Amino acid sequence: MEIIRTILPYAQIILSILLVAAVLLQQRGSSLGGAFGGDNFSATFSKRRGAELFLFKFSMVVGVLFVLSAILSLAL
């Protein structure tokens, strides 16, 4: 049990970095005009394919792992 307490903070740091990177890589190519409502890309729907689908699923898995590790750290 002591080894889990030792490894868990490092695992949470790695998971948090991976989660932030995965979310930031998902950002679409919206320009500065998109921040003020200038572009209309949000009104269209497109299906995720390839790398975009992988990043979406990867971020969901890493998010769940991060939440589970946070709950585990509270239980210990």
Backbone hydrogen bonds in HBPLUS format (Angstrom, degrees):
<---DONOR---> <-ACCEPTOR-->    atom                        ^
c    i                          cat <-CA-CA->   ^        H-A-AA   ^      H-
h    n   atom  resd res      DA  || num        DHA   H-A  angle D-A-AA Bond
n    s   type  num  typ     dist DA aas  dist angle  dist       angle   num
A0005-ARG N   A0001-MET O   3.28 MM   4  6.66 155.4  2.35 145.1 151.1     1
A0006-THR N   A0002-GLU O   3.08 MM   4  6.33 137.1  2.27 138.4 150.0     2
A0007-ILE N   A0003-ILE O   2.98 MM   4  6.15 155.5  2.04 145.2 150.8     3
A0008-LEU N   A0004-ILE O   2.89 MM   4  5.69 157.3  1.94 150.5 156.0     4
A0011-ALA N   A0007-ILE O   3.01 MM   4  6.24 154.2  2.07 155.2 163.3     5
A0012-GLN N   A0008-LEU O   2.94 MM   4  6.15 153.1  2.01 151.2 158.0     6
A0013-ILE N   A0009-PRO O   3.05 MM   4  6.29 150.7  2.13 142.5 150.0     7
A0014-ILE N   A0010-TYR O   3.03 MM   4  6.26 162.7  2.06 147.6 151.8     8
A0015-LEU N   A0011-ALA O   2.88 MM   4  6.03 162.0  1.91 147.9 153.5     9
A0016-SER N   A0012-GLN O   2.88 MM   4  5.96 153.2  1.95 142.1 149.5    10
A0017-ILE N   A0013-ILE O   3.05 MM   4  6.26 156.6  2.11 147.2 152.8    11
A0018-LEU N   A0014-ILE O   2.98 MM   4  6.20 161.8  2.01 150.2 155.4    12
A0019-LEU N   A0015-LEU O   2.88 MM   4  6.02 152.6  1.95 144.9 152.6    13
A0020-VAL N   A0016-SER O   3.00 MM   4  6.15 162.4  2.03 147.4 151.5    14
A0021-ALA N   A0017-ILE O   3.00 MM   4  6.14 162.9  2.03 148.5 153.5    15
A0022-ALA N   A0018-LEU O   2.91 MM   4  6.04 157.4  1.96 145.4 151.7    16
A0023-VAL N   A0019-LEU O   3.01 MM   4  6.17 157.2  2.06 147.8 153.5    17
A0024-LEU N   A0020-VAL O   2.95 MM   4  6.11 162.1  1.98 150.0 155.3    18
A0025-LEU N   A0021-ALA O   2.95 MM   4  6.06 148.8  2.05 145.1 153.2    19
A0026-GLN N   A0023-VAL O   3.19 MM   3  5.25 142.9  2.33  98.1 108.7    20
A0027-GLN N   A0024-LEU O   3.41 MM   3  5.65 159.3  2.46 104.4 109.9    21
A0030-SER N   A0028-ARG O   2.74 MM   2  5.64 140.7  1.89 106.8  94.8    22
A0034-GLY N   A0031-SER O   3.04 MM   3  5.34 140.3  2.20 103.4 114.3    23
A0035-ALA N   A0032-LEU O   3.11 MM   3  5.40 141.3  2.27 103.1 113.3    24
A0036-PHE N   A0033-GLY O   3.20 MM   3  5.38 140.9  2.36  99.8 110.0    25
A0038-GLY N   A0033-GLY O   2.59 MM   5  4.65 154.3  1.65 150.8 143.7    26
A0037-GLY N   A0034-GLY O   3.32 MM   3  4.93 166.7  2.34  96.7  99.8    27
A0043-ALA N   A0040-ASN O   3.42 MM   3  5.74 155.5  2.48 103.9 110.4    28
A0044-THR N   A0041-PHE O   3.43 MM   3  5.74 155.9  2.49 104.9 111.0    29
A0054-PHE N   A0050-GLY O   3.07 MM   4  6.39 157.6  2.12 148.9 155.8    30
A0055-LEU N   A0051-ALA O   2.89 MM   4  6.10 162.4  1.92 151.4 155.3    31
A0056-PHE N   A0052-GLU O   3.03 MM   4  6.18 151.7  2.11 140.5 148.3    32
A0057-LYS N   A0053-LEU O   3.00 MM   4  6.24 169.0  2.01 154.6 156.4    33
A0058-PHE N   A0054-PHE O   2.79 MM   4  5.86 157.4  1.84 150.2 157.9    34
A0059-SER N   A0055-LEU O   2.92 MM   4  5.97 158.2  1.97 143.2 148.3    35
A0060-MET N   A0056-PHE O   3.15 MM   4  6.40 149.3  2.25 141.8 150.1    36
A0061-VAL N   A0057-LYS O   2.99 MM   4  6.25 161.5  2.02 151.7 156.1    37
A0062-VAL N   A0058-PHE O   2.93 MM   4  6.11 167.5  1.94 153.5 157.2    38
A0063-GLY N   A0059-SER O   2.92 MM   4  5.91 150.6  2.01 137.3 145.8    39
A0064-VAL N   A0060-MET O   3.02 MM   4  6.24 157.3  2.07 147.1 152.4    40
A0065-LEU N   A0061-VAL O   2.94 MM   4  6.19 161.2  1.98 150.6 156.2    41
A0066-PHE N   A0062-VAL O   2.86 MM   4  6.02 150.9  1.95 144.6 152.7    42
A0067-VAL N   A0063-GLY O   3.01 MM   4  6.25 158.8  2.05 147.5 152.5    43
A0068-LEU N   A0064-VAL O   2.94 MM   4  6.15 162.4  1.97 151.5 156.6    44
A0069-SER N   A0065-LEU O   2.90 MM   4  6.09 153.2  1.98 144.1 151.4    45
A0070-ALA N   A0066-PHE O   2.95 MM   4  6.17 147.0  2.06 143.5 152.7    46
A0071-ILE N   A0067-VAL O   2.95 MM   4  6.23 157.0  2.00 150.6 156.5    47
A0072-LEU N   A0068-LEU O   2.89 MM   4  6.08 154.2  1.96 144.0 151.8    48
A0073-SER N   A0069-SER O   2.92 MM   4  6.08 149.4  2.01 139.8 147.6    49
A0074-LEU N   A0070-ALA O   3.10 MM   4  6.37 144.2  2.23 140.1 149.3    50
A0075-ALA N   A0071-ILE O   3.02 MM   4  6.30 145.9  2.14 143.5 153.0    51
A0076-LEU N   A0072-LEU O   3.07 MM   4  6.30 137.9  2.25 143.0 153.4    52
